[in-house]
């Protein structure tokens, strides 16, 4: 049976992991390769490396990083952050990334999604959507790291992205991100039911029960978290054992 | 051990090279006929689309070379599918090493297509799976599958039961990605290298 996936996200700036991480068992938690290898050994199902550097040197840095990760890590990983062209994606895939996340560039130029799917196959194209629920109750798409609002609903963009050939959707609720109060179950479930591609839920996971909820009530195919893993508030193996005990299909 | 990886227009060959390096084996990525024929093991990897890949193989005479290899050969994902008789992906006649054909998952209203993620494999019928626990998890990414048939040496289930792996004579094929399947995948690759 296909397992529900637990994904750890590492934010990268200038080739280093950010969000102060503190691990006893690894030499250099600031090294994304070493931290990724630690999670892979701990039983995480996938890794996402998100580059938040804003420089022209970024493309090369990210490609070099992908290659180092691919050499060491024996599970699938996604790379993202400022990916805007077919060439960007080609370089990252050639350097060993399994999937590429595209966010603002895909929204601004939806044809990029279909072009990428045609060139490389849907299976490696993850459309990342940052969404925020506003006072009217509606969920809207936000761009550029959540700083720019749009008038497009999350559901409409998710459906279009799927139609254009996205292989998965990485859905981050800005209302929930960092709160540790639980994932955005309603919008996750709505998007999951509206599209026929897998949904990765992101933002708000703070307890093991939150992960159970996002798989059952939220109909997510995968759940992603960052700091709760980095700060060891939740250990990967304990989380997966918990979910398995709850009857969910989990790889242990 | 001299391992050759077939070089063609398919994605993510680097990951296979690295996975072998982690097992202490340095592989050569090549479309050179002599190097492929002389290797102790040949790996035929691949992520991509069937008809484009078959056209490329035919144009470079790799079509006949691959079919007639005599050492252990391992097809991975698209590589396994190309070793089958036919693929529904753009109605592509394939290499016909395996008797099975490759068909598209049909939507059932609940399971998503393509299958992306970790699924269990079982009913092992080959030394390729020596030492694995029952229902070991492997990483799959695919929208087409090889049906069950006489060459099936492991099964899996997504929407319906189908072949997780095939074998005929010296040819092996796995639908999942051993190079991305953590310790289980490493064991399967090692078993392939250890085949007598």
Interface residues (C-beta under 8 A of the other chain):
Chain A: X1 X2 X3 X5 X40 X45 X67 X70 X71 X74 X75 X76 X93 X94 X95 X96 X98 X120 X121 X122 X123 X124 X167 X168 X196 X197 X198 X221 X222 X251
Chain B: X11 X12 X14 X15 X18 X19 X21 X22 X47 X48 X49 X107 X111 X112 X113 X114 X115 X116 X117 X118 X119 X120 X137 X139 X140 X141 X142 X143 X157 X158 X177 X179 X180 X181 X182 X183 X185 X186
